């Protein structure tokens, strides 16, 4: 079984903590301060970069870009008040 859940939980908690306890120089705080438009722009950019990496058939680049996308999606989820458990439940319903 994959270990992605562990790191996603940890990442989500870090983003929540940054929202509650801002840290100077934190990129996460920068995104949260800039707001939804900036976060959505980054999600879009990272999505495009995943597509380009895939089209170039570069597995290491796909890995790198998907990690960026997951991070930015995590920031978006926190900004929207959506938990990873909410996503889990939705995926479970589709199974």
C-alpha positions in Angstrom: 0.0 0.0 0.0 1.1 3.5 -0.8 2.4 5.9 1.9 1.1 9.0 0.3 -1.7 9.4 2.9 0.9 9.9 5.7 2.7 12.7 3.9 -0.5 14.3 2.7 -1.9 14.4 6.2 1.4 15.9 7.4 1.3 18.5 4.6 -2.3 19.4 5.3 -1.5 19.9 9.0 1.4 22.2 8.1 -0.8 24.3 5.9 -3.4 24.5 8.7 -0.7 25.5 11.2 0.6 28.2 8.9 -2.9 29.6 8.6 -3.2 29.7 12.4 0.4 30.6 13.1 1.9 32.6 10.3 5.6 32.2 9.8 7.6 35.1 8.3 8.9 34.1 4.9 6.6 31.2 4.5 5.5 30.5 0.9 2.3 28.9 2.3 1.5 32.1 4.2 2.2 34.1 1.1 -0.3 32.1 -0.9 -2.9 32.3 1.9 -2.5 36.0 2.3 -2.8 36.6 -1.5 -6.0 34.7 -1.4 -8.1 32.5 -3.7 -7.2 34.0 -7.0 -3.5 33.5 -6.4 -4.0 30.0 -5.1 -6.2 29.0 -8.1 -3.6 30.5 -10.5 -0.9 28.3 -9.0 -3.1 25.2 -9.2 -3.7 26.0 -12.9 0.0 26.6 -13.5 1.0 23.4 -11.8 -1.7 21.4 -13.6 -0.3 22.6 -16.9 3.2 21.7 -15.9 2.1 18.1 -15.1 0.5 17.9 -18.5 3.7 19.1 -20.2 5.9 16.8 -18.2 3.6 13.9 -19.1 3.6 14.8 -22.8 7.4 14.9 -22.7 7.4 11.4 -21.2 9.6 12.5 -18.3 8.7 10.4 -15.3 11.0 12.3 -12.9 9.5 15.6 -14.1 6.0 14.2 -13.7 6.8 13.2 -10.2 8.2 16.6 -9.4 5.3 18.5 -10.9 2.6 16.3 -9.4 4.2 16.9 -6.0 3.9 20.7 -6.7 0.3 20.3 -7.7 -0.6 18.2 -4.6 1.0 20.9 -2.4 -1.0 23.7 -4.1 -4.2 21.6 -4.0 -3.6 21.2 -0.3 -3.4 24.9 0.2 -6.6 25.3 -1.9 -8.3 22.7 0.3 -7.4 24.5 3.5 -8.4 27.9 2.0 -11.8 26.4 1.1 -12.3 24.6 4.4 -12.3 21.2 2.8 -10.5 18.3 4.6 -8.6 15.4 3.2 -11.3 13.2 4.8 -13.9 15.1 2.7 -11.9 14.1 -0.4 -11.6 10.5 0.9 -15.3 10.2 1.4 -16.0 11.5 -2.1 -13.6 9.1 -3.6 -15.1 6.3 -1.5 -18.6 7.1 -2.8 -17.2 6.7 -6.3 -15.6 3.3 -5.7 
